[in-house]
């Protein structure tokens, strides 16, 4: 499993395409080759109520939390975190120059004995790869 959640201040919607950002971050996660394809999810939620730093109305944030199952090495987690942060920074580089945007990423490992899932997507993707059908 690899679930990346973005929470962002809703004042960013006029500047950024979060569908595109989610897609590019999903590809970064898949490129790491440490997460099952069917277990990768990226979702973004606007936050309408917030107060940041000095309270300036243009202050904004994107907070990423990557929840993953145990079993990846420290190097794999570090590389994944660095690649995700670099991709997000590339997507928002103009806004970073304004000095009103704050970015954050945290990786959290989930113990499988405390995580329940039902996901037939794995089966469907395996069949496509094996038999070439959808």
C-alpha positions in Angstrom: 0.0 0.0 0.0 1.1 3.5 -0.7 -1.4 6.3 0.0 -0.3 9.8 -0.6 -2.7 12.5 0.7 -2.3 16.2 0.0 -4.1 18.8 2.0 -3.8 22.3 0.6 -5.0 25.7 1.4 -7.9 26.5 -0.9 -6.4 29.7 -2.1 -4.1 27.6 -4.3 -6.9 26.4 -6.6 -6.7 29.5 -8.8 -2.9 28.8 -9.4 -2.5 25.0 -9.5 -4.0 22.0 -11.3 -4.3 19.4 -8.5 -5.4 16.7 -10.9 -2.1 17.1 -12.8 -0.1 17.3 -9.6 -1.8 14.1 -8.3 -1.0 12.3 -11.6 2.6 13.3 -11.6 3.1 12.3 -8.0 1.5 8.9 -8.7 4.0 8.3 -11.5 6.9 9.2 -9.1 5.6 6.6 -6.7 5.3 3.9 -9.4 8.7 4.8 -10.7 10.2 3.8 -7.3 9.2 0.2 -8.0 8.6 -0.5 -4.3 4.8 -0.2 -4.2 2.3 -2.5 -5.9 0.6 -0.6 -8.7 -2.9 -1.4 -7.5 -2.0 -0.1 -4.0 -1.0 3.4 -5.1 -3.4 6.2 -4.4 -2.9 9.9 -4.5 -5.7 12.2 -3.4 -5.9 15.9 -2.7 -8.2 17.9 -0.4 -8.6 21.6 -0.2 -8.7 23.1 3.3 -10.9 26.2 3.6 -10.2 27.1 7.2 -6.6 27.8 8.2 -4.3 30.3 9.7 -0.6 30.4 8.6 2.4 32.2 10.1 1.9 35.9 10.1 -1.7 35.6 9.0 -1.1 37.1 5.5 -4.0 36.3 3.2 -1.6 35.0 0.5 0.0 32.5 2.7 -0.6 29.0 1.4 0.4 25.4 2.1 0.6 21.9 0.7 1.0 19.2 3.3 1.7 15.7 2.0 1.4 12.5 4.1 2.5 9.2 2.6 1.2 6.2 4.4 3.0 3.0 3.4 3.1 -0.6 4.6 6.2 -1.7 6.5 9.0 -3.4 4.7 10.8 -0.7 2.7 14.4 0.1 3.6 15.4 3.5 5.0 17.1 4.3 1.7 14.0 3.5 -0.3 11.9 5.7 1.9 14.4 8.5 1.8 14.6 8.3 -2.0 10.8 8.2 -2.4 10.4 11.2 -0.1 13.1 13.2 -1.9 11.6 12.4 -5.3 8.1 13.3 -4.2 9.2 16.6 -2.7 11.3 17.4 -5.8 8.3 16.7 -8.1 6.0 18.8 -6.0 8.6 21.7 -5.9 8.8 21.5 -9.7 5.0 21.8 -10.0 4.9 24.9 -7.7 8.2 26.6 -8.5 6.7 29.9 -9.5 4.6 30.0 -6.3 7.7 29.1 -4.1 9.4 32.3 -5.5 6.6 34.4 -4.0 7.7 33.3 -0.5 4.0 32.7 0.6 3.9 28.9 0.0 5.0 26.2 2.6 5.4 22.6 1.6 5.7 19.5 3.9 6.0 15.8 3.5 5.9 13.1 6.1 6.1 9.3 5.6 4.2 7.1 8.0 4.5 3.3 8.1 1.3 1.4 8.8 1.5 -1.9 10.7 -0.5 -4.5 8.6 -2.1 -6.0 11.7 -3.9 -2.7 12.2 -4.9 -2.1 8.6 -7.8 -3.7 6.8 -8.4 -3.5 3.1 -10.6 -5.0 0.3 -9.0 -4.3 -3.1 -9.9 -6.3 -6.2 -7.9 -3.8 -8.3 -4.8 -6.0 -7.7 -6.6 -9.0 -9.4 -7.7 -6.9 -12.3 -4.3 -5.4 -12.9 -2.6 -8.8 -12.6 -5.0 -10.2 -15.3 -4.2 -7.3 -17.6 -0.5 -7.9 -17.3 -0.9 -11.6 -17.7 -3.5 -11.8 -20.4 -3.6 -8.3 -21.9 -7.3 -7.8 -21.3 -9.2 -5.2 -19.3 
